[in-house]
Amino acid sequence: MEMIDILREFGKNLRAERSRAGLSQDGLAEKMGICAGKHIGTIERGETNPSLTTVIAILQALDISFDKLFEIKK
């Protein structure tokens, strides 16, 4: 699997989990303690490779486990 495919799948999973939590991109960003929801959008579209600290902040803000966002569907 190519890097872009992994990033897109991660983003798709993030969007699904954020929606389940009833949060907007700005709402998730606020819970994470970052100022711009547009950063969440770039992650969800697979346009950026988030840092480990960003991934951990996402997991904590959504109160989900690591495997929820990294479940790769074949």
Gaussian input, Z-matrix of N, CA and C with variables (Angstrom, degrees):
# hf/3-21g

backbone

0 1
 N
 C     1     B1
 C     2     B2     1     A1
 N     3     B3     2     A2     1     D1
 C     4     B4     3     A3     2     D2
 C     5     B5     4     A4     3     D3
 N     6     B6     5     A5     4     D4
 C     7     B7     6     A6     5     D5
 C     8     B8     7     A7     6     D6
 N     9     B9     8     A8     7     D7
 C    10    B10     9     A9     8     D8
 C    11    B11    10    A10     9     D9
 N    12    B12    11    A11    10    D10
 C    13    B13    12    A12    11    D11
 C    14    B14    13    A13    12    D12
 N    15    B15    14    A14    13    D13
 C    16    B16    15    A15    14    D14
 C    17    B17    16    A16    15    D15
 N    18    B18    17    A17    16    D16
 C    19    B19    18    A18    17    D17
 C    20    B20    19    A19    18    D18
 N    21    B21    20    A20    19    D19
 C    22    B22    21    A21    20    D20
 C    23    B23    22    A22    21    D21
 N    24    B24    23    A23    22    D22
 C    25    B25    24    A24    23    D23
 C    26    B26    25    A25    24    D24
 N    27    B27    26    A26    25    D25
 C    28    B28    27    A27    26    D26
 C    29    B29    28    A28    27    D27
 N    30    B30    29    A29    28    D28
 C    31    B31    30    A30    29    D29
 C    32    B32    31    A31    30    D30
 N    33    B33    32    A32    31    D31
 C    34    B34    33    A33    32    D32
 C    35    B35    34    A34    33    D33
 N    36    B36    35    A35    34    D34
 C    37    B37    36    A36    35    D35
 C    38    B38    37    A37    36    D36
 N    39    B39    38    A38    37    D37
 C    40    B40    39    A39    38    D38
 C    41    B41    40    A40    39    D39
 N    42    B42    41    A41    40    D40
 C    43    B43    42    A42    41    D41
 C    44    B44    43    A43    42    D42
 N    45    B45    44    A44    43    D43
 C    46    B46    45    A45    44    D44
 C    47    B47    46    A46    45    D45
 N    48    B48    47    A47    46    D46
 C    49    B49    48    A48    47    D47
 C    50    B50    49    A49    48    D48
 N    51    B51    50    A50    49    D49
 C    52    B52    51    A51    50    D50
 C    53    B53    52    A52    51    D51
 N    54    B54    53    A53    52    D52
 C    55    B55    54    A54    53    D53
 C    56    B56    55    A55    54    D54
 N    57    B57    56    A56    55    D55
 C    58    B58    57    A57    56    D56
 C    59    B59    58    A58    57    D57
 N    60    B60    59    A59    58    D58
 C    61    B61    60    A60    59    D59
 C    62    B62    61    A61    60    D60
 N    63    B63    62    A62    61    D61
 C    64    B64    63    A63    62    D62
 C    65    B65    64    A64    63    D63
 N    66    B66    65    A65    64    D64
 C    67    B67    66    A66    65    D65
 C    68    B68    67    A67    66    D66
 N    69    B69    68    A68    67    D67
 C    70    B70    69    A69    68    D68
 C    71    B71    70    A70    69    D69
 N    72    B72    71    A71    70    D70
 C    73    B73    72    A72    71    D71
 C    74    B74    73    A73    72    D72
 N    75    B75    74    A74    73    D73
 C    76    B76    75    A75    74    D74
 C    77    B77    76    A76    75    D75
 N    78    B78    77    A77    76    D76
 C    79    B79    78    A78    77    D77
 C    80    B80    79    A79    78    D78
 N    81    B81    80    A80    79    D79
 C    82    B82    81    A81    80    D80
 C    83    B83    82    A82    81    D81
 N    84    B84    83    A83    82    D82
 C    85    B85    84    A84    83    D83
 C    86    B86    85    A85    84    D84
 N    87    B87    86    A86    85    D85
 C    88    B88    87    A87    86    D86
 C    89    B89    88    A88    87    D87
 N    90    B90    89    A89    88    D88
 C    91    B91    90    A90    89    D89
 C    92    B92    91    A91    90    D90
 N    93    B93    92    A92    91    D91
 C    94    B94    93    A93    92    D92
 C    95    B95    94    A94    93    D93
 N    96    B96    95    A95    94    D94
 C    97    B97    96    A96    95    D95
 C    98    B98    97    A97    96    D96
 N    99    B99    98    A98    97    D97
 C   100   B100    99    A99    98    D98
 C   101   B101   100   A100    99    D99
 N   102   B102   101   A101   100   D100
 C   103   B103   102   A102   101   D101
 C   104   B104   103   A103   102   D102
 N   105   B105   104   A104   103   D103
 C   106   B106   105   A105   104   D104
 C   107   B107   106   A106   105   D105
 N   108   B108   107   A107   106   D106
 C   109   B109   108   A108   107   D107
 C   110   B110   109   A109   108   D108
 N   111   B111   110   A110   109   D109
 C   112   B112   111   A111   110   D110
 C   113   B113   112   A112   111   D111
 N   114   B114   113   A113   112   D112
 C   115   B115   114   A114   113   D113
 C   116   B116   115   A115   114   D114
 N   117   B117   116   A116   115   D115
 C   118   B118   117   A117   116   D116
 C   119   B119   118   A118   117   D117
 N   120   B120   119   A119   118   D118
 C   121   B121   120   A120   119   D119
 C   122   B122   121   A121   120   D120
 N   123   B123   122   A122   121   D121
 C   124   B124   123   A123   122   D122
 C   125   B125   124   A124   123   D123
 N   126   B126   125   A125   124   D124
 C   127   B127   126   A126   125   D125
 C   128   B128   127   A127   126   D126
 N   129   B129   128   A128   127   D127
 C   130   B130   129   A129   128   D128
 C   131   B131   130   A130   129   D129
 N   132   B132   131   A131   130   D130
 C   133   B133   132   A132   131   D131
 C   134   B134   133   A133   132   D132
 N   135   B135   134   A134   133   D133
 C   136   B136   135   A135   134   D134
 C   137   B137   136   A136   135   D135
 N   138   B138   137   A137   136   D136
 C   139   B139   138   A138   137   D137
 C   140   B140   139   A139   138   D138
 N   141   B141   140   A140   139   D139
 C   142   B142   141   A141   140   D140
 C   143   B143   142   A142   141   D141
 N   144   B144   143   A143   142   D142
 C   145   B145   144   A144   143   D143
 C   146   B146   145   A145   144   D144
 N   147   B147   146   A146   145   D145
 C   148   B148   147   A147   146   D146
 C   149   B149   148   A148   147   D147
 N   150   B150   149   A149   148   D148
 C   151   B151   150   A150   149   D149
 C   152   B152   151   A151   150   D150
 N   153   B153   152   A152   151   D151
 C   154   B154   153   A153   152   D152
 C   155   B155   154   A154   153   D153
 N   156   B156   155   A155   154   D154
 C   157   B157   156   A156   155   D155
 C   158   B158   157   A157   156   D156
 N   159   B159   158   A158   157   D157
 C   160   B160   159   A159   158   D158
 C   161   B161   160   A160   159   D159
 N   162   B162   161   A161   160   D160
 C   163   B163   162   A162   161   D161
 C   164   B164   163   A163   162   D162
 N   165   B165   164   A164   163   D163
 C   166   B166   165   A165   164   D164
 C   167   B167   166   A166   165   D165
 N   168   B168   167   A167   166   D166
 C   169   B169   168   A168   167   D167
 C   170   B170   169   A169   168   D168
 N   171   B171   170   A170   169   D169
 C   172   B172   171   A171   170   D170
 C   173   B173   172   A172   171   D171
 N   174   B174   173   A173   172   D172
 C   175   B175   174   A174   173   D173
 C   176   B176   175   A175   174   D174
 N   177   B177   176   A176   175   D175
 C   178   B178   177   A177   176   D176
 C   179   B179   178   A178   177   D177
 N   180   B180   179   A179   178   D178
 C   181   B181   180   A180   179   D179
 C   182   B182   181   A181   180   D180
 N   183   B183   182   A182   181   D181
 C   184   B184   183   A183   182   D182
 C   185   B185   184   A184   183   D183
 N   186   B186   185   A185   184   D184
 C   187   B187   186   A186   185   D185
 C   188   B188   187   A187   186   D186
 N   189   B189   188   A188   187   D187
 C   190   B190   189   A189   188   D188
 C   191   B191   190   A190   189   D189
 N   192   B192   191   A191   190   D190
 C   193   B193   192   A192   191   D191
 C   194   B194   193   A193   192   D192
 N   195   B195   194   A194   193   D193
 C   196   B196   195   A195   194   D194
 C   197   B197   196   A196   195   D195
 N   198   B198   197   A197   196   D196
 C   199   B199   198   A198   197   D197
 C   200   B200   199   A199   198   D198
 N   201   B201   200   A200   199   D199
 C   202   B202   201   A201   200   D200
 C   203   B203   202   A202   201   D201
 N   204   B204   203   A203   202   D202
 C   205   B205   204   A204   203   D203
 C   206   B206   205   A205   204   D204
 N   207   B207   206   A206   205   D205
 C   208   B208   207   A207   206   D206
 C   209   B209   208   A208   207   D207
 N   210   B210   209   A209   208   D208
 C   211   B211   210   A210   209   D209
 C   212   B212   211   A211   210   D210
 N   213   B213   212   A212   211   D211
 C   214   B214   213   A213   212   D212
 C   215   B215   214   A214   213   D213
 N   216   B216   215   A215   214   D214
 C   217   B217   216   A216   215   D215
 C   218   B218   217   A217   216   D216
 N   219   B219   218   A218   217   D217
 C   220   B220   219   A219   218   D218
 C   221   B221   220   A220   219   D219

   B1=1.4481
   B2=1.5340
   B3=1.3061
   B4=1.4676
   B5=1.5296
   B6=1.3219
   B7=1.4706
   B8=1.5249
   B9=1.3334
   B10=1.4646
   B11=1.5253
   B12=1.3159
   B13=1.4656
   B14=1.5242
   B15=1.3147
   B16=1.4691
   B17=1.5209
   B18=1.3363
   B19=1.4689
   B20=1.5262
   B21=1.3030
   B22=1.4755
   B23=1.5286
   B24=1.3165
   B25=1.4655
   B26=1.5280
   B27=1.3264
   B28=1.4631
   B29=1.5229
   B30=1.3311
   B31=1.4582
   B32=1.5102
   B33=1.3261
   B34=1.4559
   B35=1.5289
   B36=1.3248
   B37=1.4647
   B38=1.5271
   B39=1.3297
   B40=1.4619
   B41=1.5246
   B42=1.3262
   B43=1.4644
   B44=1.5361
   B45=1.3208
   B46=1.4679
   B47=1.5344
   B48=1.3193
   B49=1.4660
   B50=1.5294
   B51=1.3255
   B52=1.4706
   B53=1.5166
   B54=1.3251
   B55=1.4617
   B56=1.5207
   B57=1.3431
   B58=1.4679
   B59=1.5219
   B60=1.3275
   B61=1.4642
   B62=1.5319
   B63=1.3319
   B64=1.4621
   B65=1.5156
   B66=1.3299
   B67=1.4645
   B68=1.5263
   B69=1.3056
   B70=1.4608
   B71=1.5299
   B72=1.3128
   B73=1.4658
   B74=1.5215
   B75=1.3338
   B76=1.4646
   B77=1.5234
   B78=1.3248
   B79=1.4581
   B80=1.5231
   B81=1.3332
   B82=1.4603
   B83=1.5201
   B84=1.3135
   B85=1.4699
   B86=1.5266
   B87=1.3253
   B88=1.4637
   B89=1.5260
   B90=1.3325
   B91=1.4698
   B92=1.5267
   B93=1.3253
   B94=1.4652
   B95=1.5161
   B96=1.3278
   B97=1.4584
   B98=1.5140
   B99=1.3419
   B100=1.4639
   B101=1.5211
   B102=1.3114
   B103=1.4607
   B104=1.5269
   B105=1.3260
   B106=1.4655
   B107=1.5179
   B108=1.3291
   B109=1.4484
   B110=1.5120
   B111=1.3472
   B112=1.4699
   B113=1.5260
   B114=1.3220
   B115=1.4669
   B116=1.5309
   B117=1.3160
   B118=1.4636
   B119=1.5303
   B120=1.3125
   B121=1.4623
   B122=1.5151
   B123=1.3240
   B124=1.4677
   B125=1.5266
   B126=1.3224
   B127=1.4713
   B128=1.5286
   B129=1.3202
   B130=1.4620
   B131=1.5270
   B132=1.3151
   B133=1.4742
   B134=1.5341
   B135=1.3195
   B136=1.4594
   B137=1.5063
   B138=1.3276
   B139=1.4623
   B140=1.5174
   B141=1.3277
   B142=1.4526
   B143=1.5170
   B144=1.3053
   B145=1.4547
   B146=1.5346
   B147=1.3370
   B148=1.4667
   B149=1.5245
   B150=1.3174
   B151=1.4615
   B152=1.5285
   B153=1.2982
   B154=1.4573
   B155=1.5238
   B156=1.3179
   B157=1.4628
   B158=1.5272
   B159=1.3233
   B160=1.4618
   B161=1.5237
   B162=1.3198
   B163=1.4634
   B164=1.5327
   B165=1.3155
   B166=1.4640
   B167=1.5270
   B168=1.3233
   B169=1.4679
   B170=1.5332
   B171=1.3295
   B172=1.4705
   B173=1.5261
   B174=1.3351
   B175=1.4683
   B176=1.5219
   B177=1.3164
   B178=1.4634
   B179=1.5208
   B180=1.3184
   B181=1.4676
   B182=1.5285
   B183=1.3301
   B184=1.4619
   B185=1.5334
   B186=1.3273
   B187=1.4674
   B188=1.5230
   B189=1.3379
   B190=1.4598
   B191=1.5209
   B192=1.3210
   B193=1.4568
   B194=1.5287
   B195=1.3105
   B196=1.4583
   B197=1.5319
   B198=1.3174
   B199=1.4618
   B200=1.5280
   B201=1.3213
   B202=1.4749
   B203=1.5278
   B204=1.3315
   B205=1.4626
   B206=1.5153
   B207=1.3051
   B208=1.4619
   B209=1.5148
   B210=1.3189
   B211=1.4560
   B212=1.5198
   B213=1.3175
   B214=1.4566
   B215=1.5258
   B216=1.3163
   B217=1.4522
   B218=1.5188
   B219=1.3033
   B220=1.4865
   B221=1.4937
   A1=108.67
   A2=115.85
   A3=122.06
   A4=111.24
   A5=116.00
   A6=122.20
   A7=111.18
   A8=117.73
   A9=120.50
   A10=111.14
   A11=116.84
   A12=120.36
   A13=110.82
   A14=116.43
   A15=121.09
   A16=109.97
   A17=116.86
   A18=120.83
   A19=111.18
   A20=117.11
   A21=120.54
   A22=111.02
   A23=117.15
   A24=121.27
   A25=110.36
   A26=116.46
   A27=121.08
   A28=109.88
   A29=116.55
   A30=121.55
   A31=112.57
   A32=116.51
   A33=120.87
   A34=110.71
   A35=116.41
   A36=120.56
   A37=110.99
   A38=116.84
   A39=121.11
   A40=110.29
   A41=116.91
   A42=120.86
   A43=110.69
   A44=116.47
   A45=120.85
   A46=110.85
   A47=117.20
   A48=120.68
   A49=111.26
   A50=116.85
   A51=120.52
   A52=109.94
   A53=116.37
   A54=120.68
   A55=111.39
   A56=116.57
   A57=120.20
   A58=111.63
   A59=115.67
   A60=120.74
   A61=111.49
   A62=117.14
   A63=121.06
   A64=113.77
   A65=115.73
   A66=120.31
   A67=111.68
   A68=115.64
   A69=120.85
   A70=107.46
   A71=116.71
   A72=119.71
   A73=110.12
   A74=116.62
   A75=120.01
   A76=111.55
   A77=116.65
   A78=120.64
   A79=111.84
   A80=116.30
   A81=120.00
   A82=110.19
   A83=116.90
   A84=120.38
   A85=110.51
   A86=116.50
   A87=120.41
   A88=111.04
   A89=116.68
   A90=120.18
   A91=111.86
   A92=116.12
   A93=121.24
   A94=111.99
   A95=116.63
   A96=119.98
   A97=113.66
   A98=116.51
   A99=119.65
   A100=108.34
   A101=116.23
   A102=119.08
   A103=114.85
   A104=119.01
   A105=118.60
   A106=112.87
   A107=115.45
   A108=120.83
   A109=112.79
   A110=117.22
   A111=118.89
   A112=110.58
   A113=118.43
   A114=121.30
   A115=109.73
   A116=116.99
   A117=121.79
   A118=109.08
   A119=116.69
   A120=121.39
   A121=112.52
   A122=117.75
   A123=119.84
   A124=110.85
   A125=117.09
   A126=120.73
   A127=109.07
   A128=117.04
   A129=120.97
   A130=112.78
   A131=116.79
   A132=120.30
   A133=112.37
   A134=117.32
   A135=120.94
   A136=113.38
   A137=117.39
   A138=121.94
   A139=112.91
   A140=117.52
   A141=120.85
   A142=109.81
   A143=115.27
   A144=122.06
   A145=106.93
   A146=117.43
   A147=119.05
   A148=111.95
   A149=115.60
   A150=120.48
   A151=109.87
   A152=115.81
   A153=121.00
   A154=110.75
   A155=117.91
   A156=119.96
   A157=111.07
   A158=117.14
   A159=120.51
   A160=110.43
   A161=116.98
   A162=120.70
   A163=109.80
   A164=117.36
   A165=120.84
   A166=110.60
   A167=117.68
   A168=121.25
   A169=110.53
   A170=117.07
   A171=121.36
   A172=109.72
   A173=116.19
   A174=120.74
   A175=111.19
   A176=116.84
   A177=120.84
   A178=111.49
   A179=116.90
   A180=120.62
   A181=111.49
   A182=116.63
   A183=120.88
   A184=112.22
   A185=116.41
   A186=122.87
   A187=110.69
   A188=114.59
   A189=121.30
   A190=109.18
   A191=115.21
   A192=120.65
   A193=110.81
   A194=114.22
   A195=122.89
   A196=111.92
   A197=117.32
   A198=119.99
   A199=114.01
   A200=118.53
   A201=120.90
   A202=111.16
   A203=116.58
   A204=119.70
   A205=112.46
   A206=117.27
   A207=120.18
   A208=113.59
   A209=115.69
   A210=119.59
   A211=108.00
   A212=115.11
   A213=120.92
   A214=108.68
   A215=115.53
   A216=120.88
   A217=108.95
   A218=116.30
   A219=120.34
   A220=111.30
   D1=132.16
   D2=-179.81
   D3=-75.13
   D4=156.51
   D5=-179.70
   D6=-55.93
   D7=-44.07
   D8=-178.81
   D9=-62.51
   D10=-35.81
   D11=178.07
   D12=-66.77
   D13=-39.88
   D14=178.11
   D15=-63.91
   D16=-45.21
   D17=-179.73
   D18=-64.10
   D19=-39.82
   D20=178.88
   D21=-66.36
   D22=-41.70
   D23=179.09
   D24=-65.63
   D25=-43.23
   D26=176.16
   D27=-58.04
   D28=-46.72
   D29=179.93
   D30=-61.87
   D31=-41.57
   D32=177.82
   D33=-62.77
   D34=-43.18
   D35=177.86
   D36=-64.56
   D37=-40.66
   D38=178.62
   D39=-61.62
   D40=-46.53
   D41=179.97
   D42=-58.92
   D43=-42.89
   D44=-179.70
   D45=-64.11
   D46=-44.55
   D47=-178.90
   D48=-69.34
   D49=-37.10
   D50=177.65
   D51=-64.72
   D52=-42.58
   D53=178.44
   D54=-63.91
   D55=-42.57
   D56=177.28
   D57=-59.37
   D58=-33.80
   D59=179.86
   D60=-79.01
   D61=-7.95
   D62=179.64
   D63=72.75
   D64=30.15
   D65=-178.20
   D66=-110.10
   D67=142.93
   D68=169.68
   D69=-80.04
   D70=171.87
   D71=175.21
   D72=-60.58
   D73=-42.42
   D74=178.01
   D75=-65.33
   D76=-37.87
   D77=179.07
   D78=-63.88
   D79=-42.35
   D80=177.47
   D81=-65.65
   D82=-43.64
   D83=178.77
   D84=-57.94
   D85=-42.91
   D86=179.27
   D87=-62.18
   D88=-44.02
   D89=178.43
   D90=-63.51
   D91=-29.56
   D92=179.48
   D93=-81.74
   D94=-15.59
   D95=-178.37
   D96=83.92
   D97=23.13
   D98=174.29
   D99=-110.59
   D100=159.30
   D101=-169.76
   D102=-89.52
   D103=-18.58
   D104=-171.87
   D105=-125.97
   D106=118.46
   D107=174.95
   D108=-65.52
   D109=-21.62
   D110=-179.14
   D111=-64.39
   D112=-24.54
   D113=175.47
   D114=-64.18
   D115=-38.85
   D116=177.02
   D117=-62.17
   D118=-41.12
   D119=178.95
   D120=-60.94
   D121=-40.90
   D122=179.45
   D123=-67.53
   D124=-33.13
   D125=176.63
   D126=-69.56
   D127=-46.11
   D128=-178.72
   D129=-62.11
   D130=-31.47
   D131=178.93
   D132=-85.61
   D133=-1.46
   D134=-179.60
   D135=73.81
   D136=22.60
   D137=-177.00
   D138=-88.63
   D139=-12.09
   D140=-178.30
   D141=-141.03
   D142=152.73
   D143=178.16
   D144=-100.98
   D145=103.13
   D146=-174.76
   D147=-67.88
   D148=147.84
   D149=177.64
   D150=-71.29
   D151=164.10
   D152=178.33
   D153=-60.91
   D154=-38.69
   D155=179.24
   D156=-65.98
   D157=-34.79
   D158=176.32
   D159=-67.56
   D160=-42.77
   D161=178.95
   D162=-61.47
   D163=-43.88
   D164=179.18
   D165=-63.19
   D166=-41.11
   D167=178.10
   D168=-62.66
   D169=-38.82
   D170=177.42
   D171=-63.12
   D172=-48.38
   D173=-179.57
   D174=-58.25
   D175=-43.65
   D176=-179.66
   D177=-68.22
   D178=-42.31
   D179=-178.57
   D180=-65.35
   D181=-36.19
   D182=-179.34
   D183=-91.44
   D184=-8.34
   D185=-178.21
   D186=53.36
   D187=53.34
   D188=179.02
   D189=-128.60
   D190=165.91
   D191=178.77
   D192=-89.04
   D193=161.28
   D194=-178.82
   D195=-53.61
   D196=-43.60
   D197=-175.31
   D198=-67.73
   D199=-18.47
   D200=176.82
   D201=-63.17
   D202=-37.43
   D203=-178.11
   D204=-90.66
   D205=-18.86
   D206=-176.47
   D207=-109.39
   D208=20.40
   D209=175.01
   D210=-76.64
   D211=108.18
   D212=-178.46
   D213=-91.57
   D214=121.27
   D215=179.40
   D216=-93.64
   D217=131.31
   D218=-177.47
   D219=-95.88

